[in-house]
Amino acid sequence: MEEFEVDDPQRDAALAHLRAEHARGALDQAELERRTTEVRQARTVAQLLAATADPSIAELSPPSVVAHQSRVALLAGLLVAVVLVLVLLAKGA
């Protein structure tokens, strides 16, 4: 399977997302710094998505809320992936 590379504008968009999540209280300062480092080092879309994913939803919420948040997170992740693929395709055109 081909791995799509990311560029600086895509990393900048991911960093803006992390800053917004930090501002709304979803990430503490240490988590923001860890994820920021991962985003800056990301070379592929998969690495970028992994750095912006939220693996802790299940630990923080009851199951009914988890199901809803998981669907929302999945849709948001898919949207980010589609946008990144479209940007990559547009760059190749």
Residue pairs with C-beta under 8 A, 6 or more apart in sequence:
3 44
3 45
3 46
4 44
4 45
4 84
4 85
4 88
5 43
5 44
5 45
5 88
6 42
6 43
6 44
6 45
6 47
6 48
6 84
7 91
9 87
10 45
10 48
10 84
10 87
11 39
11 40
11 42
11 48
14 39
14 42
14 48
14 51
14 52
15 36
15 39
15 40
17 52
17 80
18 27
18 32
18 35
18 36
18 39
18 52
19 32
21 27
21 32
22 28
22 29
22 31
22 32
26 54
27 35
35 51
35 52
38 47
38 50
38 51
39 48
39 51
39 52
41 47
42 48
42 51
45 81
45 84
45 85
45 88
48 84
49 77
49 80
49 81
52 80
53 73
53 77
54 73
57 66
57 69
57 70
57 73
58 66
58 70
61 69
